[in-house]
């Protein structure tokens, strides 16, 4: 029996628990081991019925395709019984590590599990039991749990501040239709703001930096690696347009189009999600007019792009309308102050307008 491939982000896993000892008779489908990935702990079921022999040491690294265990076709030849003192009955079922984590999340007790009448309690057993209780729960996806950890870390370690400007976008919205035809790729506000942010790397290096370990200096980045949020309803992903400042509109549009497809499938590589030093967060759904993003750990700021709204204004005594969006910046106050945040937002408006005029 080989180590299965559990996700696309890890090349190796850690064997954290054997659920069946060498010499134990197991049935196909029984959980026999627990492998820990960077995201979670996963139970591995037996792929055959027979006698198990462990082939990997506890807490050892293993890779997909490595020999995890062998399962013989029959039990060992029995030997004559030897009189022994009676042993106490087990105190309860074996509860796997993922099952215990589910118990904490869903509020299931060991007393409730004992009523299941199974020898090994798996996460699925806990979830089924929780669903049968009167308390309604909704287990979070692994992606959402990862988002929760990032939010918790950000709010507990980064003293954040926020600035927002009203940005008229009539010309930019009109230009996106023209640019889409020219580059033969979807071009919208996401593409414009990714490129606009990246072009400010040289002028505002601290906005792409991270705080040094001694908290007295900023570690500067050599290029603008712009993370972009994608939320398809199954979790938040932040893939990265690497070295965005050196790319053309067509290249950025192509990369974001690829990421939209990957987000729908939940199929990103580890490289896609690595090394962001600034983030552009998109809030276009449902007429959202204001959003305050959290700052992703390891970065200095996150830009929020909201849905443009039609607003009225006076033009020489005549009432007109135009499309305006609130463009906000959450920033690490240890690296950036309010005046520079305002300068960055006004410079961003200049760069986005420049893209419309030159592309």
Secondary structure, DSSP 8 states (H G I E B T S, - for coil): -B-----SS-SEEEEEEESS-TT-EE-TT-EEEEEE-SS-EEEEE-SSSEEEEE-S-TT-EEETTSB-EEEESS----------------SS-EE-HHHHHHHHHHT--HHHHHTT--SEE-HHHHHHHHHHSSS------HHHHHHHHHHHHHHHH--EEEEEEEEE-HHHHHHHHHHHHHHTS---HHHHHHHHHHTTTTT-GGGG-EE-TTSSSEE--SS--EEEEEE-SS-EEEEEETTGGG--HHHHHHHHHHHHHHHHHT---TGGGS--SEEEEEE-GGG---------TT-SEEEEEE--EEEEEEETTEEEEEEEEEEEEEEETTT--HHHHHHHHHHHHHHHHHHHHH-
